[in-house]
Amino acid sequence: MKVKVQNLDGQEAGELELNEAVFGIEPRADILHRVVTWQLENRRATARAARERSDVARTGKKWGRQKGGGTARHGDRKAPIFIGGGKAHGPRRRDFDISLNKKIRALGLKMALSSKAQNGLVIVDSLELKDGKTKAVAEAFGKAGFNGKVLVIDGEQVDGAFQRAAHNLPGVDVLPAIGANVYDILKHDTLVLTRAAVEKLEARFNG
C-alpha cells in the first residue's frame, strides 16, 4: 500500500510503499486486548505480603493466667491485638508476570500499526528541525494538523533536538523504533512514523 510522505510542517515529500503484512492486516479486538492486558500486567510490581500470626517470630507461651488476671484471656503474644503481633487477614504475595506467546505479541503490534494505517497514521521524512525549540515543534504540528495525543516513532535513535523540543508538549510522546508497543500506539490519536521507523519496524518482523 502506498502512502504519502510529508515534512513536519505538512508539505508533501513523496510517497512510500508500506508492507501489507505489517500495515495492511485486519485488526482483531481480542488479540489487541490480550496484548494490552499483558503489557499492563507486566508493569505491575509484586504485591508485598504482610506477616500474619503464623509468620511472626514471638514466643508461643501462654501470656498470663486463664482466669483471675482482670483482663481478656490470650494464648500468646502473636495475637493481632498486640503490638508486634501478626496482622489479621493481611495481604498475600501476588505476582503479575503473566506470559504471552511471542507470535501473539508480534501479531498484536502488526494489528495496532494496521489500525493506525486505516485512520491516524502519518509518515514524515525525518524529525530534523532548523530551530530545536518547543515553539517550533508546536507550530509544525499545527501546520500539519496533528490533533489530540501524538506518538512519534523514529528509527534506531530519536533525533536529540526534536526529543528535547517535544518533551514539554502535553500529549506528545517520542519513542525509538525498538520501543514501539501496542498500548502506546492505541492510546494516541495520531501515530507519526519516520522513514527510518518504517524500515526498522518492517525489518523487525521480516527478520
C-alpha positions as CSV (number, residue, x, y, z in Angstrom):
1,M,0.0,0.0,0.0
2,K,1.3,3.4,-1.0
3,V,1.1,6.4,1.4
4,K,2.1,10.0,1.1
5,V,5.2,11.2,2.9
6,Q,5.3,14.8,4.3
7,N,7.6,17.1,6.2
8,L,7.0,18.0,9.8
9,D,5.3,21.2,8.6
10,G,2.8,19.3,6.4
11,Q,4.4,19.8,3.0
12,E,4.4,16.7,0.7
13,A,7.7,15.0,0.3
14,G,7.0,12.0,-1.9
15,E,5.5,8.5,-1.4
16,L,6.4,5.3,0.4
17,E,5.3,1.7,-0.1
18,L,4.2,0.1,3.2
19,N,4.4,-3.7,3.7
20,E,0.9,-5.1,3.6
21,A,2.0,-7.9,6.0
22,V,2.7,-5.3,8.7
23,F,0.4,-2.3,7.9
24,G,-2.4,-4.0,6.0
25,I,-3.9,-6.7,8.1
26,E,-7.3,-6.6,9.7
27,P,-7.2,-5.7,13.4
28,R,-8.9,-8.1,15.9
29,A,-10.2,-6.7,19.2
30,D,-9.5,-9.9,21.1
31,I,-5.8,-10.0,20.1
32,L,-5.2,-6.4,20.9
33,H,-7.0,-6.8,24.3
34,R,-4.7,-9.8,25.2
35,V,-1.5,-7.9,24.3
36,V,-2.6,-4.7,26.1
37,T,-3.5,-6.7,29.2
38,W,-0.2,-8.5,29.1
39,Q,1.7,-5.2,28.9
40,L,-0.2,-3.5,31.7
41,E,0.0,-6.6,34.0
42,N,3.8,-6.8,33.5
43,R,4.1,-3.2,34.6
44,R,2.8,-4.1,38.0
45,A,5.2,-4.8,40.8
46,T,4.9,-7.8,43.0
47,A,2.3,-7.2,45.7
48,R,4.0,-7.5,49.1
49,A,2.7,-9.7,51.8
50,A,2.1,-8.8,55.4
51,R,3.2,-11.1,58.3
52,E,0.3,-13.0,59.7
53,R,0.1,-14.7,63.1
54,S,2.0,-17.8,61.9
55,D,4.8,-15.7,60.4
56,V,5.6,-13.6,63.5
57,A,8.7,-14.8,65.5
58,R,7.4,-14.4,69.0
59,T,7.1,-16.8,71.9
60,G,4.2,-19.3,71.8
61,K,4.0,-19.4,75.6
62,K,0.6,-18.6,77.0
63,W,0.6,-15.0,78.2
64,G,-0.9,-14.6,81.7
65,R,-3.3,-16.8,83.5
66,Q,-6.6,-18.0,82.0
67,K,-8.6,-16.5,84.9
68,G,-8.2,-14.1,87.6
69,G,-6.0,-11.5,85.8
70,G,-8.7,-9.0,85.3
71,T,-8.1,-8.9,81.5
72,A,-9.1,-10.9,78.5
73,R,-7.6,-14.4,78.1
74,H,-4.8,-14.8,75.4
75,G,-2.9,-17.7,74.1
76,D,0.4,-16.0,73.1
77,R,1.9,-12.6,72.0
78,K,1.4,-13.3,68.3
79,A,-2.3,-12.3,68.5
80,P,-3.2,-9.4,66.2
81,I,-4.3,-7.2,69.0
82,F,-0.8,-6.9,70.5
83,I,1.8,-4.5,69.2
84,G,4.3,-6.6,67.1
85,G,1.7,-9.3,66.6
86,G,0.7,-10.8,63.3
87,K,-1.8,-8.9,61.0
88,A,-5.3,-10.4,60.8
89,H,-6.3,-11.3,57.2
90,G,-3.3,-9.4,55.8
91,P,-2.5,-9.1,52.1
92,R,-0.9,-12.1,50.4
93,R,2.0,-12.1,48.0
94,R,0.9,-11.8,44.3
95,D,2.9,-11.8,41.1
96,F,1.5,-10.3,37.9
97,D,4.1,-11.5,35.4
98,I,1.7,-13.3,33.0
99,S,3.1,-14.9,29.9
100,L,2.1,-14.4,26.3
101,N,3.2,-16.2,23.2
102,K,5.7,-14.2,21.1
103,K,3.7,-14.8,17.9
104,I,0.6,-13.2,19.6
105,R,2.7,-10.2,20.8
106,A,4.0,-9.7,17.2
107,L,0.6,-10.1,15.7
108,G,-0.8,-7.5,18.2
109,L,1.8,-5.0,17.2
110,K,1.1,-5.5,13.5
111,M,-2.7,-5.1,14.2
112,A,-2.0,-1.9,16.1
113,L,0.0,-0.5,13.2
114,S,-2.6,-1.6,10.8
115,S,-5.4,0.1,12.7
116,K,-3.5,3.4,12.6
117,A,-2.8,2.9,8.9
118,Q,-6.6,2.9,8.4
119,N,-7.0,6.1,10.4
120,G,-4.4,8.2,12.2
121,L,-1.1,7.3,10.5
122,V,1.3,10.0,9.3
123,I,4.7,9.3,7.6
124,V,7.3,12.1,7.8
125,D,10.6,12.3,6.0
126,S,12.6,13.0,9.2
127,L,12.4,14.8,12.5
128,E,15.1,17.3,11.8
129,L,14.3,20.9,12.9
130,K,16.0,24.1,11.9
131,D,15.2,25.5,15.3
132,G,15.2,22.9,18.1
133,K,12.6,24.7,20.2
134,T,9.3,23.6,21.7
135,K,7.6,26.5,19.9
136,A,8.9,25.4,16.6
137,V,7.6,21.8,17.1
138,A,4.2,23.2,18.2
139,E,4.0,25.3,15.1
140,A,5.0,22.4,12.9
141,F,2.3,20.2,14.4
142,G,-0.2,22.9,14.0
143,K,0.6,23.3,10.3
144,A,0.5,19.5,9.8
145,G,-2.9,19.3,11.6
146,F,-1.9,16.9,14.3
147,N,-4.7,16.9,16.9
148,G,-5.1,15.2,20.3
149,K,-2.4,12.8,21.6
150,V,0.5,12.3,19.2
151,L,3.0,9.4,19.3
152,V,6.2,10.0,17.3
153,I,8.4,7.0,16.5
154,D,11.9,7.4,14.9
155,G,14.4,4.9,13.8
156,E,17.4,3.5,15.6
157,Q,17.7,6.6,17.8
158,V,15.4,9.6,18.2
159,D,16.7,12.9,17.0
160,G,18.0,14.6,20.1
161,A,16.9,18.1,19.3
162,F,13.4,17.1,18.4
163,Q,13.1,14.9,21.6
164,R,14.1,17.8,23.8
165,A,11.8,20.2,21.9
166,A,8.8,17.9,22.1
167,H,9.3,17.0,25.7
168,N,7.3,19.9,27.0
169,L,4.3,19.5,24.7
170,P,1.4,17.9,26.5
171,G,0.1,14.7,24.9
172,V,3.2,14.2,22.7
173,D,5.4,11.2,23.3
174,V,8.6,10.2,21.4
175,L,10.0,6.7,21.1
176,P,12.7,4.9,19.1
177,A,11.5,2.1,16.8
178,I,12.6,-0.6,19.3
179,G,10.2,0.9,21.9
180,A,7.1,0.7,19.7
181,N,4.3,-1.1,21.6
182,V,0.6,-1.8,21.3
183,Y,-0.6,0.1,24.3
184,D,1.2,3.4,23.4
185,I,0.1,3.2,19.8
186,L,-3.6,2.6,20.6
187,K,-3.9,5.2,23.3
188,H,-2.7,8.0,21.0
189,D,-4.9,9.6,18.4
190,T,-2.1,10.1,15.8
191,L,0.9,7.9,15.0
192,V,3.8,9.7,13.3
193,L,6.5,7.4,11.8
194,T,9.7,8.5,10.1
195,R,11.0,6.7,7.0
196,A,13.7,5.2,9.3
197,A,11.0,4.0,11.7
198,V,9.1,2.2,8.9
199,E,12.2,0.5,7.8
200,K,13.1,-0.7,11.3
201,L,9.5,-1.9,12.0
202,E,9.3,-3.9,8.8
203,A,12.8,-5.3,9.3
204,R,11.7,-6.3,12.8
205,F,9.0,-8.6,11.5
206,N,10.8,-9.8,8.4
207,G,13.9,-10.7,10.4
